[in-house]
Amino acid sequence: MTLREEADKIIEKSIHAVLPDTAVTRALENKEFGEGRLVLVSIGKAGWQMAKAAVDCLGDRITDGIVITKYDHVKAPIANLEMVEAGHPVPDENSFLGTQKAIDLVSDLTEKDTVLFLISGGGSALFEKPLIPAEDLTKLTKDLLASGADITEMNTIRKRMSAVKGGKFAELCKPASVYSIVLSDIIGDPLDMIASGPAYPDSSTKEDAKHIVEHYKLNLTDEMKELLEVETPKSLDNVETVINGSVRELCVAAKAACEELGYEAQVLTDCLCCEASDAGSFLASIAATHQNTSRSLAFIAGGETVVHLKGKGLGGRNQELALAGALPLSAMKDTALFSVGSDGTDGPTDAAGGYVDSETVGNGISAAEVQASLADNDAYHALQKSNGLIMTGATGTNVNDVAVLLIKR
């Protein structure tokens, strides 16, 4: 196989290992829900896949429910569940509509009833009832995305502008109980930050939120400033939560896939959290160190990088990470670097990530074009020219990103 074919095989096997089906089924094994209604609410980019697994497991025990997921992520109807596709990474009218439907669904439950709440990454945008005008929320979300704030910082702010985030949805479900199954897309699996913690007590404080606003010089309206002063729920007595997937599992799966192809593989970290371009340069420097090896080596890094937007181009953090390695890899032999989002989408593009190797520069794109594309945050078009876009389509899971460096000997 070529390096690109091996990369595609590693991506396929890695993502397959973290699909939510088995994990959701495992979380539901031997779980008793009592005699009342069992209402399903599934949110996030893996919302359809998680709901399908739950219905396959529980059948008509689920009385009714709703799935709120990203556009083009619903693969087929599921039993008696309503499907809503909505905006991500910026919430839109469908986000608000779907969330209100979920609130209406749980509004008349009793203490005998249970909400089966399935949560995956992307829920912060997809599951939203704003306490501020929609246009203000859209601007705030875009400002946060462009600021370089990490996902925990972003969600600390978003919780305070929402009627469902930061444990507030669980309160709306009372007196019913909530059984929450979570697919983690945040490093360290902080339950109160995944999808902004709609069914988990909030560990962040209003002081934390105000510090983030000051640090990133966010321009808030007076109404937003007032909401920063309102504290979020710090305890919930009607929720049981299970985590069923994380980036750690993604990295372990990538390592196993590399080893099957004959590489000596090492997981460098499953907590990667830096500038995407810096991560790409760092992995390329590791490649330079090992160019004289006689063995095939693979180095794996999982996590979630960030991009400080300085240009007006198109791309995502995985594409930018990969492209940042293109120039240094052009001086090496039989070396490749790729980075992919496990959900199949990277930034506001149809690509899951990017791939570069020793032949990328000169294969439809020049060194000068690579540099210009990085300066304009336009990795998508650069990788498109060099056949370096990774296209998987929606995968049905979402547990952060994985980057892999391959040195083939």
C-alpha positions in Angstrom: 0.0 0.0 0.0 1.0 3.6 -0.5 1.4 5.9 2.5 -2.0 7.5 1.6 -3.7 4.1 1.4 -2.2 3.2 4.8 -3.4 6.5 6.3 -6.9 5.8 5.0 -6.9 2.3 6.5 -5.7 3.7 9.9 -8.5 6.4 9.8 -11.1 3.8 9.0 -10.1 1.4 11.8 -9.6 4.1 14.4 -13.0 5.7 13.8 -14.8 2.3 13.7 -13.4 1.5 17.1 -15.1 4.5 18.7 -18.5 4.4 17.1 -21.1 4.7 19.8 -23.2 1.6 19.1 -21.4 -0.9 21.3 -20.8 1.6 24.0 -24.5 2.8 24.2 -25.6 -0.9 24.3 -23.2 -1.6 27.1 -24.4 1.4 29.1 -28.0 0.1 28.7 -27.3 -3.5 29.7 -29.2 -4.6 32.8 -30.5 -1.0 33.2 -34.0 -0.9 34.7 -36.2 2.2 34.0 -39.3 1.4 36.1 -42.9 1.5 34.9 -43.2 5.1 33.8 -42.6 6.7 30.4 -39.1 6.5 28.9 -38.5 9.6 26.8 -35.4 9.8 24.6 -33.6 13.0 23.9 -30.4 12.7 21.8 -28.2 15.7 21.0 -24.9 16.3 19.2 -23.1 15.3 16.1 -23.4 11.6 17.1 -27.0 12.1 18.1 -28.6 9.9 15.3 -26.1 7.0 15.8 -26.6 7.0 19.6 -30.4 7.1 19.3 -30.4 4.3 16.8 -28.3 2.1 19.1 -30.6 2.9 22.0 -33.8 2.0 20.1 -32.2 -1.2 18.8 -31.5 -2.1 22.4 -34.7 -1.0 24.1 -37.3 -1.2 21.2 -40.8 0.1 22.1 -39.9 0.6 25.7 -39.0 4.1 24.5 -42.3 5.8 24.4 -41.3 8.9 22.3 -38.3 11.2 21.8 -36.3 13.6 19.7 -32.9 13.7 18.0 -31.2 17.0 17.4 -28.1 16.7 15.3 -26.1 18.5 12.6 -27.3 19.0 9.1 -26.9 15.9 6.9 -26.3 13.7 9.9 -29.7 12.0 10.0 -29.3 8.7 8.0 -32.9 7.4 8.2 -36.0 7.6 10.3 -35.9 5.9 13.7 -39.1 4.4 15.1 -41.3 7.1 16.7 -38.5 9.7 17.2 -38.7 13.2 15.7 -35.6 14.2 13.8 -34.3 17.8 13.8 -31.2 18.9 11.9 -29.7 22.2 13.0 -26.7 24.6 12.9 -23.1 23.8 14.0 -20.8 25.3 15.1 -23.1 28.3 15.3 -26.7 27.7 16.5 -29.5 28.6 14.2 -33.3 28.7 14.3 -33.6 24.9 14.0 -31.3 24.6 17.1 -33.8 26.7 19.0 -36.8 25.0 17.5 -35.5 21.5 18.3 -34.5 22.4 21.8 -37.9 23.9 22.6 -39.5 20.6 21.3 -37.3 18.7 23.7 -38.3 21.0 26.6 -42.0 20.5 25.7 -41.4 16.7 25.6 -40.2 16.6 29.2 -42.4 19.3 30.6 -45.2 17.1 31.8 -43.3 14.1 33.2 -43.8 12.6 36.7 -41.5 11.2 39.2 -42.2 7.7 37.7 -40.8 8.8 34.3 -37.2 8.8 33.0 -35.5 10.9 30.3 -32.8 8.9 28.5 -30.5 11.7 27.6 -27.8 10.9 25.0 -25.1 13.5 24.6 -22.3 13.9 22.1 -20.0 16.7 21.0 -21.6 19.6 19.1 -24.4 19.7 21.6 -23.5 23.2 22.7 -24.6 24.6 19.3 -27.3 22.1 18.5 -29.1 22.2 21.9 -29.8 25.8 22.7 -32.5 28.0 24.1 -30.9 31.4 24.4 -31.6 33.9 27.1 -30.3 36.6 24.8 -31.4 37.7 21.3 -30.4 35.1 18.6 -28.3 37.6 16.7 -26.3 38.4 19.9 -25.8 34.7 20.5 -24.6 34.2 17.0 -22.1 37.0 17.3 -20.9 35.8 20.7 -20.4 32.3 19.3 -18.4 33.6 16.3 -16.3 35.8 18.6 -15.5 32.9 20.8 -14.6 30.6 17.9 -12.3 33.3 16.5 -10.7 34.2 19.8 -8.6 31.1 20.3 -10.5 30.2 23.5 -10.5 26.4 24.2 -13.8 24.5 24.4 -13.9 24.6 28.2 -13.6 28.4 28.1 -16.2 28.7 25.4 -18.7 26.5 27.2 -18.2 28.4 30.5 -19.5 31.5 28.7 -22.3 29.8 26.7 -23.8 28.1 29.8 -24.6 31.5 31.2 -26.4 32.7 28.1 -28.7 29.6 27.9 -31.8 28.2 29.5 -30.7 24.6 29.1 -26.9 24.5 29.5 -25.0 24.1 32.8 -27.4 21.6 34.4 -30.5 23.6 33.5 -32.1 21.0 31.3 -31.9 18.4 34.1 -33.8 20.8 36.3 -36.5 21.3 33.6 -36.9 17.5 33.5 -37.9 17.3 37.2 -39.6 15.5 38.9 -38.5 12.8 36.3 -35.1 11.2 36.6 -32.4 11.5 33.9 -30.2 8.7 32.7 -27.4 10.4 30.7 -25.0 8.6 28.4 -22.2 10.8 27.2 -19.8 10.5 24.3 -16.9 12.7 25.3 -15.3 15.2 22.9 -13.3 17.2 25.5 -9.9 16.3 26.8 -10.1 14.8 30.3 -13.9 14.1 29.9 -15.3 17.0 32.1 -18.9 16.1 32.3 -20.0 19.6 33.0 -18.4 20.9 29.8 -19.3 18.3 27.2 -22.2 19.9 25.2 -22.0 22.6 27.9 -23.2 20.1 30.6 -27.0 20.4 30.2 -27.6 17.6 32.7 -24.6 17.9 35.0 -23.8 20.4 37.9 -21.6 23.3 36.7 -18.1 23.4 38.2 -17.3 26.8 36.7 -18.3 30.0 38.5 -19.4 33.5 37.4 -15.9 34.7 38.4 -14.4 32.2 35.9 -16.7 33.5 33.2 -15.8 37.1 33.8 -12.1 36.3 33.7 -12.5 34.6 30.3 -14.4 37.7 29.0 -11.6 39.9 30.2 -8.8 37.7 28.9 -10.2 37.4 25.4 -11.5 41.0 25.4 -15.0 39.8 24.4 -17.5 42.6 23.7 -20.7 41.8 25.6 -24.0 43.6 25.7 -25.4 44.9 29.0 -27.8 41.9 29.0 -25.0 39.4 28.7 -23.1 41.1 31.5 -26.1 40.8 33.8 -26.4 37.0 32.9 -22.7 36.6 33.9 -23.8 37.5 37.5 -26.4 34.7 37.6 -24.8 31.5 39.1 -25.5 28.1 37.5 -26.7 24.9 39.3 -24.0 23.4 41.5 -25.9 20.2 42.4 -28.5 17.9 40.8 -30.3 15.0 42.5 -32.2 13.5 39.6 -29.3 12.6 37.3 -27.2 9.4 36.7 -24.4 9.8 34.1 -22.2 7.3 32.2 -19.3 8.2 29.9 -19.0 5.8 27.0 -16.2 7.0 24.7 -13.2 9.4 24.6 -10.2 10.5 22.6 -8.0 8.1 24.6 -9.9 5.2 23.0 -9.4 6.8 19.6 -5.6 7.0 20.1 -5.4 3.4 21.3 -7.3 2.3 18.2 -5.0 4.3 15.9 -1.9 2.7 17.6 -3.4 -0.8 17.0 -4.1 0.0 13.4 -0.6 1.3 12.8 0.9 -1.8 14.4 -1.2 -4.0 12.1 0.5 -2.3 9.2 3.9 -3.1 10.6 4.7 0.2 12.3 6.3 0.6 15.8 3.7 2.9 17.2 3.7 5.3 20.2 0.9 7.5 21.6 2.7 10.8 22.4 -0.4 12.3 24.1 -4.2 12.1 24.2 -4.3 15.7 25.6 -3.0 17.7 22.7 -4.2 21.3 23.2 -2.2 24.0 21.3 -2.2 25.9 18.1 -2.9 23.6 15.2 0.0 24.9 13.1 2.4 24.5 16.1 1.2 20.8 16.5 1.9 20.2 12.8 5.4 21.7 13.0 6.1 19.8 16.2 5.2 16.4 14.6 7.2 17.3 11.6 10.2 18.0 13.8 9.8 14.5 15.3 9.9 13.1 11.8 13.2 15.0 11.2 14.7 13.4 14.3 13.9 9.9 13.1 14.8 10.1 9.4 17.7 7.8 9.7 15.7 5.0 11.3 15.7 1.6 9.7 12.3 0.8 11.2 8.8 2.0 10.3 7.6 4.3 13.0 4.3 5.9 13.9 3.7 8.7 16.4 0.1 9.5 17.5 -1.3 12.6 19.1 -4.9 13.0 20.1 -6.8 16.0 21.5 -8.2 19.2 20.2 -6.0 22.0 18.8 -7.1 25.6 18.3 -6.8 28.1 15.4 -6.5 31.8 15.9 -8.1 33.2 12.8 -5.9 35.8 11.1 -7.0 35.3 7.5 -10.2 34.8 5.5 -9.6 31.4 4.0 -11.4 28.1 4.4 -10.3 25.2 6.6 -10.3 23.6 10.0 -7.9 22.7 12.7 -7.0 19.3 11.4 -6.4 20.6 7.9 -4.2 23.4 9.2 -2.2 21.0 11.4 -1.5 18.8 8.4 -0.6 21.6 6.1 1.8 23.1 8.6 3.9 19.9 8.2 3.9 20.0 4.4 7.1 22.2 3.9 9.3 20.4 6.4 8.2 17.0 5.2 9.2 17.9 1.6 12.9 17.5 2.7 12.2 14.0 4.0 11.6 10.6 2.5 8.6 8.3 2.8 7.0 10.3 5.5 3.4 11.4 6.0 1.4 13.4 8.4 -2.4 13.4 8.7 -5.0 14.7 11.1 -8.7 13.9 11.3 -11.8 14.8 13.3 -13.5 11.7 14.4 -16.9 13.1 13.6 -16.0 13.4 9.9 -16.2 17.2 9.8 -13.4 19.7 10.3 -14.4 23.3 10.8 -17.0 24.7 8.4 -16.0 22.3 5.6 -17.0 19.0 4.1 -13.6 17.5 4.9 -12.7 15.4 8.0 -9.1 16.6 7.9 -5.9 16.8 5.9 -3.1 14.6 4.7 0.4 15.6 3.5 3.6 13.7 2.7 7.0 14.1 1.3 5.5 14.7 -2.2 2.8 17.2 -1.3 4.9 20.3 -2.2 5.2 20.1 -5.9 2.1 17.9 -6.3 -0.2 20.6 -7.5 0.9 23.2 -5.0 4.2 25.2 -4.5 6.0 26.0 -1.3 5.0 29.7 -1.7 1.3 28.6 -2.0 1.6 26.5 1.2 3.0 29.5 3.1 0.3 31.9 1.7 -2.5 29.4 2.6 -1.3 29.0 6.2 -1.1 32.8 6.6 -4.7 33.1 5.3 -6.1 30.1 7.2 -6.9 28.6 3.8 -5.7 25.0 4.3 -8.8 23.6 2.6 -8.0 24.9 -0.9 -4.3 24.1 -0.5 -5.0 20.5 0.4 -7.6 20.3 -2.3 -5.0 21.2 -4.9 -2.6 18.5 -3.7 -5.3 15.8 -3.2 -4.7 16.0 0.5 -8.3 16.4 1.8 -9.6 13.6 3.9 -13.3 13.0 3.1 -15.1 10.5 5.3 -18.6 11.9 5.5 -20.5 12.0 8.8 -19.2 9.1 10.9 -21.8 9.0 13.7 -19.2 9.5 16.5 -17.4 12.5 18.0 -14.5 12.0 20.4 -12.0 14.8 19.3 -9.2 14.5 16.8 -6.2 12.3 16.1 -3.0 13.2 14.3 -0.6 10.5 13.0 2.9 10.8 11.8 4.1 7.8 9.6 7.8 7.1 8.8 7.9 4.1 6.4 11.0 2.1 6.0 
